[in-house]
C-alpha cells in the first residue's frame, strides 16, 4: 500500500520529470489508431483531478469524433490562420505559412475543454479578487491531461488559432461556457526531440537563469550555486 506522506521513489520522480520534459505540442505525427476507452478514461480522470480555486471544477470535456464537426472547426482555423499570416512579412511570413499548426482531421479524436464561468455560483471562494481564476484552473486541467497523455504515449496538440465565438457556435455552447482549449489527440509515430517551433527556428527556449528574480522584478540572483543548477 502506498504511503501518501512519503516522497516519490527515484523511478516515480524520474517518470514525472520525463513527462514534463518530453511533452510536445503535436501537429504532424498522428496515427489513425483509436485511443482505447480505458486509456481515455485515465486521461479524463487525470484532468478532472486538477486543482481549482474554491474547488469549483469549472471544466467540461467535449469529445469530438464527428468528421463533419471537425471540418467546420478546420474551416475556422483556415480563416484565422490566413489572418495570422498577415501579421508577418517576407521570410518570416514564408516560414509561418510553412508551419503545420493543427492536426484536426488527422488525429483520431478532438477534445474541447471548456470553462463554465458560472459554476460554483456568484461568489466562489478564492475568486473574489481575481475573477479569471476559473480560466486559470481550467488550464491546470489541460496540463494534467497533457502530461498524463505523454506518459501513455499519446500526443496532444492545442489548436489556438480559432475564433472562439465560431467554435462556441459549432459546439452549441451556452453563453456562460467558454471554449478554453481545443485539443487534437492520438497516438503518434514519434515525439520530436525538440519542440517543433524550436527545431524549425521560430523561437528558442529562453535561458532560465535570466528569468528568475529575487524580492522583486529585475533584481537578479546572487546565488551562484543556484544559477549554476539552472543552466540547461
C-alpha positions in Angstrom: 0.0 0.0 0.0 1.3 3.4 -0.9 2.2 5.8 1.9 1.0 9.1 0.5 3.1 11.0 3.0 6.3 9.8 1.5 8.1 11.5 -1.4 8.1 9.7 -4.7 10.6 7.0 -5.4 13.5 7.7 -7.7 11.8 5.9 -10.6 8.4 7.6 -10.0 10.1 11.0 -9.8 12.1 10.3 -13.0 8.8 9.4 -14.8 7.2 12.7 -13.8 10.1 14.8 -15.0 10.3 12.8 -18.2 6.7 13.5 -19.0 7.3 17.2 -18.3 10.5 17.5 -20.5 9.3 15.2 -23.3 5.8 16.7 -23.6 5.3 18.1 -27.1 2.6 20.1 -29.0 1.9 17.5 -31.7 0.6 18.5 -35.2 2.1 16.2 -37.8 2.8 12.8 -36.3 -0.7 11.5 -35.5 -1.5 7.8 -36.2 -5.1 6.8 -37.0 -5.3 4.2 -34.2 -8.2 4.9 -31.8 -7.5 5.7 -28.1 -8.8 2.7 -26.1 -11.5 3.6 -23.7 -9.6 2.7 -20.5 -6.7 5.0 -21.6 -9.1 7.8 -22.5 -10.8 7.4 -19.1 -7.5 7.6 -17.3 -6.6 10.8 -19.2 -10.0 12.4 -18.4 -9.7 11.4 -14.7 -6.2 13.0 -14.6 -7.6 16.2 -16.0 -10.6 16.1 -13.5 -8.1 15.9 -10.6 -6.5 19.2 -11.4 -6.6 21.8 -8.6 -9.3 24.6 -8.9 -10.0 27.7 -7.0 -12.7 27.2 -4.5 -12.9 23.5 -5.7 -15.3 24.9 -8.3 -14.0 22.4 -11.0 -15.2 24.7 -13.9 -14.2 22.3 -16.7 -16.3 20.1 -19.0 -14.9 17.8 -21.7 -16.4 17.6 -25.2 -15.2 14.6 -27.1 -15.4 15.2 -30.9 -15.1 12.4 -33.3 -17.6 13.7 -35.9 -15.8 14.4 -39.2 -18.5 17.0 -40.0 -17.8 19.0 -36.9 -14.1 18.8 -37.3 -14.4 20.0 -40.8 -16.2 23.0 -39.5 -13.5 23.6 -36.9 -10.9 23.3 -39.6 -12.6 25.9 -41.7 -12.5 28.3 -38.8 -8.8 27.5 -38.4 -8.1 28.1 -42.1 -9.8 31.5 -41.9 -8.0 32.6 -38.7 -4.7 31.2 -39.9 -4.8 33.3 -43.0 -5.4 36.4 -40.9 -2.5 35.4 -38.6 -0.1 35.0 -41.5 -0.6 38.7 -42.4 1.0 39.7 -39.1 4.3 38.8 -40.7 6.1 39.7 -43.9 8.9 38.5 -46.0 10.9 35.4 -44.9 9.1 35.4 -41.5 5.7 35.1 -43.3 7.0 32.3 -45.6 8.2 30.4 -42.5 4.9 30.9 -40.8 3.0 29.6 -43.8 5.2 26.5 -43.9 4.4 25.5 -40.4 1.7 22.9 -39.8 -0.2 24.2 -36.8 -3.1 21.8 -36.4 -4.0 18.1 -36.7 -7.8 18.5 -36.6 -8.6 15.9 -39.2 -5.5 13.7 -38.9 -5.9 13.0 -35.2 -8.5 10.3 -34.3 -10.1 12.4 -31.6 -10.5 16.0 -30.8 -11.3 17.3 -27.3 -12.6 20.7 -26.3 -12.0 21.5 -22.6 -14.4 24.3 -21.6 -14.7 26.6 -18.6 -18.2 27.1 -17.1 -17.8 30.6 -15.8 -21.0 30.3 -13.7 -20.0 27.1 -11.8 -20.0 27.5 -8.1 -22.4 30.4 -8.0 -21.9 34.1 -7.8 -19.3 34.1 -5.0 -16.6 31.4 -5.3 -14.1 31.0 -2.5 -10.8 32.5 -3.6 -12.2 34.2 -6.8 -13.3 37.5 -5.3 -10.2 39.5 -6.4 -9.1 37.6 -9.5 -12.2 36.6 -11.4 -10.1 34.8 -14.1 -9.1 32.1 -11.6 -11.7 29.8 -13.2 -9.9 30.1 -16.5 -6.5 29.5 -14.8 -7.9 26.5 -13.0 -9.1 25.0 -16.3 -5.6 25.5 -17.8 -4.4 23.2 -15.0 -6.8 20.5 -16.1 -5.3 20.9 -19.6 -1.8 20.4 -18.3 -2.8 17.4 -16.2 -4.3 15.8 -19.3 -1.2 16.6 -21.4 1.3 15.2 -19.0 -0.8 12.0 -18.5 -1.1 11.7 -22.2 2.6 11.8 -22.7 3.0 9.1 -20.1 0.5 7.0 -22.1 2.4 7.6 -25.4 -0.4 9.8 -26.7 0.3 13.1 -28.4 -1.7 16.3 -27.8 -1.9 19.4 -30.0 -3.5 22.6 -28.8 -5.2 24.5 -31.6 -5.3 28.1 -30.6 -5.8 29.7 -34.0 -9.6 29.6 -33.8 -12.4 32.1 -33.5 -13.8 31.3 -30.0 -17.3 32.6 -30.9 -17.4 30.4 -34.0 -16.1 27.4 -32.1 -18.8 28.0 -29.4 -21.5 28.0 -32.1 -20.1 24.8 -33.7 -20.3 23.1 -30.3 -23.6 24.6 -29.2 -22.1 26.1 -26.0 -24.2 28.2 -23.7 -23.2 31.8 -23.3 -21.6 31.2 -19.9 -19.3 28.4 -21.1 -16.0 29.4 -22.7 -14.2 27.0 -25.1 -10.8 27.3 -23.4 -8.7 24.6 -25.2 -9.3 22.8 -28.5 -7.0 19.7 -28.5 -6.1 17.1 -31.1 -5.3 13.7 -29.5 -3.9 10.4 -30.7 -1.0 8.0 -30.8 1.9 9.3 -32.7 4.7 8.0 -34.9 7.3 9.9 -32.8 7.7 12.6 -30.2 10.2 15.1 -31.5 13.4 15.7 -29.6 12.7 19.4 -29.5 9.5 21.5 -29.6 8.7 21.8 -33.3 8.8 25.6 -33.3 12.3 25.5 -31.8 13.5 22.9 -34.2 12.3 25.0 -37.2 14.0 28.1 -35.9 10.8 30.1 -35.0 11.9 30.7 -31.4 14.4 29.3 -28.9 14.0 28.4 -25.2 14.9 31.4 -23.1 17.7 30.9 -20.5 16.0 30.2 -17.2 18.8 31.9 -15.2 17.7 35.2 -16.8 14.1 34.7 -15.8 14.5 34.2 -12.1 14.4 37.3 -9.9 14.7 37.9 -6.1 12.5 40.0 -4.0 11.1 42.0 -6.9 11.3 42.5 -10.7 14.7 43.0 -12.2 16.7 42.0 -9.1 19.0 39.3 -10.3 20.0 36.3 -8.4 23.3 36.4 -6.5 23.2 32.7 -5.6 25.9 31.3 -7.8 25.2 27.7 -6.8 21.5 28.0 -7.9 22.4 29.9 -11.1 24.7 27.0 -12.0 22.0 24.5 -11.4 19.5 26.5 -13.6 21.7 26.1 -16.6 20.5 23.7 -19.3 
